[in-house]
Amino acid sequence: MGKFLGFILIWLISGFYVNAEENEIITGSEQPEKYLPIIQNKNIGLVVNHTSMVGDVHLVDFLLTKNIQIKKIFAPEHGFRGEASAGEEIKDGVDSKTGIPLVSLYGKTKKPTSAQLKDLDILIFDIQDVGCRFYTYISTLHLVIEACAENNLQLIVLDRPNPNGDYIAGPVLKPGFESFVGMDPIPVVHGCTIGELANMINGEKWHKANKSCDLKVVTVLNYTHSTDYKLPVSPSPNLPNYISVKLYPSLCFFEATSVSVGRGTDFPFQVLGGLNKNLGDFKFTPVNIPGVAINPINEGKVCYGVDLRLLKTIPDFTLKYFIDFYYKYENEKDFLTRESWFNTLAGTDELLKLIRLGKNEAEILSHFKPELEKYRVLREKYLLYPDFE
């Protein structure tokens, strides 16, 4: 009884519940006492997907039990339920479970329009990120911040841990290489939570609105950037587990090549394989999987390569695999099939130039170190949690 009363006292003093014994991660959405008072009796819009959970309950269902007036749901890439494959257009509609209108942010429109926002008082963003610049949920975040600033709408970001938040790496995006897989001058692995990144985008005025967004971040409890966080829900169809999430920053560049990263298998972003038998002894055959992999590269063909699930230690961002495969092809064009897309993913054309010059991984990473250090200093201004060493 004494311990219980102690927890109650902590709750009364601090305004939230802390699990002092287990030091449990408590996401922004799991601290309703911090946002429910703000949104009561307001018209609310939600930017959410299948990862927007409050414990075992979806945020939409949770808010409805609290009589919150949800006017519309904005859906990013992969859709509200997370069941659409990469790049598949999301369409407007109505959620069959709740009857709430669904507005696509991954179709003809990627930024909420003034017409879509005019009947709202507050917008809430709650989507799990994986810490990579080319993961499009953070591009949606950027455009939502911009839209809220332009339309004088408050934005509440319910923060979540970053499973790749324990380091920063890769080239920083250069002017002229902006796209929906890279909108801001941040490195490939940016080392920020969604909340920290939101504050950075807003604070650095990277969006195009002529004023700042009225932004509130509900921070995660008991999280640091050294926390090894395993996602409770798969963030998208082709990142099904811990290994894929950790390898994603290193393997995504292969999307611009003739080498499969395992889309169309049960182990996407955990293997590498192309049609040349000299690429490795491991074999797999990609197939079409509706909602997961539509017409994957090398569909129906045997791919030869490596099984990265066998690694004893999962590396942080590395160029090793890309460079190794690059030199196994006599003709670059047989490997690098979409040079422009590679540069878009890299956020610069310098990376490919260095690879073509025969630079090794250490030399390439050293080349990008000065800009990474500048970013590190900038990032420190927006950290909400203790940093990694």
Buried (B, 14 or more C-beta within 10 A) or exposed (E): EEEEEEBEEBEEEEEBBBEEEEEEBBBBBBBBEBBEEBBEEEBBBBBBBBBBBBEEEBBBEBBBEEEBBBBBBBBBBBBBBBBBBBEBEBBBBEBEEBEBBBBBBBBEBBBBEEEBBEEBBBBBBBBBBBBBBBBBBBBBBBBBBBBBBBBEBBBBBBBBBBBBBBBBBBBBBBEEBBBBBBBBBBBBBBBBBBBBBBBBBBBEEBBEBEEEBBBBBBBBBBBBBEBEBEBEEBBBBBBBBBBBBBBBBBBBBBBBBBBBBBBBBEBBBBBBBBBBEEBBEBEBBBEEBEBBBBEBBBBEEEBBBBBBBEEEEBEBBBBEBBBBBBEBBEEBEEBBBEBEBBBBBBBBBBBBEBBEEEBEBEEBBEBBEEBBEEBEEBBEEBBBBEBEE
